C-alpha cells in the first residue's frame, strides 16, 4: 500500500513539473539586413531555425518551437499604423518566435 502511495506521489510530482514548462511568444520587427535571415524567419523556412534558436537562448529559453511572419492586425495596439515613415517599405512586417524553457 505504501509503495502504491509513493508511486502515485512521484507520478503527480513528475506531471506537475512538466506542466510548468514556460512558453513565451516574442514579436520582433522583421528588418531586412541583407543576409536573408529575416526572410527565413518570416517564411518559416528551415534556414531560420538557427536564428530563432539563438534568439530564444539569448533570453534564457532552451528552444524555439516555432517562428513565423505575423500580420500587423494580429498584434493589438502595439504596432503603429501607416508606412509613411518607412524609407524602403516593409516597416509593418513582424516575426513571432515561440520560445520554451
Secondary structure as a PSIPRED ss2 file (coil, helix, strand):
# PSIPRED VFORMAT (PSIPRED V4.0)

   1 X C   1.000  0.000  0.000
   2 X H   0.000  1.000  0.000
   3 X H   0.000  1.000  0.000
   4 X H   0.000  1.000  0.000
   5 X H   0.000  1.000  0.000
   6 X H   0.000  1.000  0.000
   7 X H   0.000  1.000  0.000
   8 X H   0.000  1.000  0.000
   9 X H   0.000  1.000  0.000
  10 X H   0.000  1.000  0.000
  11 X H   0.000  1.000  0.000
  12 X H   0.000  1.000  0.000
  13 X H   0.000  1.000  0.000
  14 X H   0.000  1.000  0.000
  15 X H   0.000  1.000  0.000
  16 X H   0.000  1.000  0.000
  17 X H   0.000  1.000  0.000
  18 X H   0.000  1.000  0.000
  19 X H   0.000  1.000  0.000
  20 X C   1.000  0.000  0.000
  21 X C   1.000  0.000  0.000
  22 X C   1.000  0.000  0.000
  23 X E   0.000  0.000  1.000
  24 X E   0.000  0.000  1.000
  25 X E   0.000  0.000  1.000
  26 X E   0.000  0.000  1.000
  27 X E   0.000  0.000  1.000
  28 X E   0.000  0.000  1.000
  29 X E   0.000  0.000  1.000
  30 X C   1.000  0.000  0.000
  31 X C   1.000  0.000  0.000
  32 X C   1.000  0.000  0.000
  33 X C   1.000  0.000  0.000
  34 X C   1.000  0.000  0.000
  35 X C   1.000  0.000  0.000
  36 X C   1.000  0.000  0.000
  37 X H   0.000  1.000  0.000
  38 X H   0.000  1.000  0.000
  39 X H   0.000  1.000  0.000
  40 X H   0.000  1.000  0.000
  41 X H   0.000  1.000  0.000
  42 X H   0.000  1.000  0.000
  43 X H   0.000  1.000  0.000
  44 X C   1.000  0.000  0.000
  45 X C   1.000  0.000  0.000
  46 X H   0.000  1.000  0.000
  47 X H   0.000  1.000  0.000
  48 X H   0.000  1.000  0.000
  49 X H   0.000  1.000  0.000
  50 X H   0.000  1.000  0.000
  51 X H   0.000  1.000  0.000
  52 X H   0.000  1.000  0.000
  53 X H   0.000  1.000  0.000
  54 X H   0.000  1.000  0.000
  55 X H   0.000  1.000  0.000
  56 X H   0.000  1.000  0.000
  57 X H   0.000  1.000  0.000
  58 X C   1.000  0.000  0.000
  59 X C   1.000  0.000  0.000
  60 X C   1.000  0.000  0.000
  61 X C   1.000  0.000  0.000
  62 X C   1.000  0.000  0.000
  63 X E   0.000  0.000  1.000
  64 X E   0.000  0.000  1.000
  65 X E   0.000  0.000  1.000
  66 X E   0.000  0.000  1.000
  67 X E   0.000  0.000  1.000
  68 X E   0.000  0.000  1.000
  69 X E   0.000  0.000  1.000
  70 X E   0.000  0.000  1.000
  71 X C   1.000  0.000  0.000
  72 X H   0.000  1.000  0.000
  73 X H   0.000  1.000  0.000
  74 X H   0.000  1.000  0.000
  75 X C   1.000  0.000  0.000
  76 X C   1.000  0.000  0.000
  77 X C   1.000  0.000  0.000
  78 X C   1.000  0.000  0.000
  79 X C   1.000  0.000  0.000
  80 X C   1.000  0.000  0.000
  81 X C   1.000  0.000  0.000
  82 X C   1.000  0.000  0.000
  83 X C   1.000  0.000  0.000
  84 X C   1.000  0.000  0.000
  85 X C   1.000  0.000  0.000
  86 X C   1.000  0.000  0.000
  87 X C   1.000  0.000  0.000
  88 X C   1.000  0.000  0.000
  89 X C   1.000  0.000  0.000
  90 X C   1.000  0.000  0.000
  91 X C   1.000  0.000  0.000
  92 X C   1.000  0.000  0.000
  93 X C   1.000  0.000  0.000
  94 X E   0.000  0.000  1.000
  95 X E   0.000  0.000  1.000
  96 X E   0.000  0.000  1.000
  97 X E   0.000  0.000  1.000
  98 X E   0.000  0.000  1.000
  99 X E   0.000  0.000  1.000
 100 X E   0.000  0.000  1.000
 101 X C   1.000  0.000  0.000
